[in-house]
């Protein structure tokens, strides 16, 4: 169990630029989640996949955000035309799907700063 | 919107004291989970309690669940400075969804 890996750990970008984050889940986990967290708040759900299928997407997720998991393994989260309000920690988690009681295993996040 | 609301938002205690955090949620649940987060790190799963359980223990952790009040509590006994972290409760917003919704969290500081 090598854990959930997220890259990069930090990203500083200028407003209007596009950014892409990568998440490598625990290999035997078929569910993968993306969350966003701002300082002092709980993680806010963005989207989740079971294998390569994106099963649910938050209504808070604007069309500037897109997530993919093309082969049911790693996932990418892209933010287009970044805004200062996008500055946050982006967390990825994975779990064994099909069982609601399966705990989520989180990576250490990608901290995005939009200047 | 967040499913769970933790109380208090912040808690400061001395090492050796007990810490109690409360969580309220809105919809019916199959289980409720507690997670811990150290500053700048990802969340770590602590304990899960099912809707048909009223109390569960794991080491120095004790979790209770009152489904009639839609509330849960996390008790950390004999706290240590290393317990300093944020603690979150989480539930699935409704049955048959994999989406896990987190509360706002309680920030615990344990002073040595």
Interface residues (C-beta under 8 A of the other chain):
Chain A: X4 X31 X33 X35 X40 X41 X42 X43 X44 X45 X48 X50 X55 X56 X91 X93 X95 X97 X100 X101 X103 X104 X105 X106 X107 X108 X109 X111
Chain B: X2 X4 X30 X31 X33 X35 X40 X41 X42 X43 X44 X45 X48 X50 X88 X92 X95 X97 X98 X99 X100 X101 X102 X103 X104 X105 X107
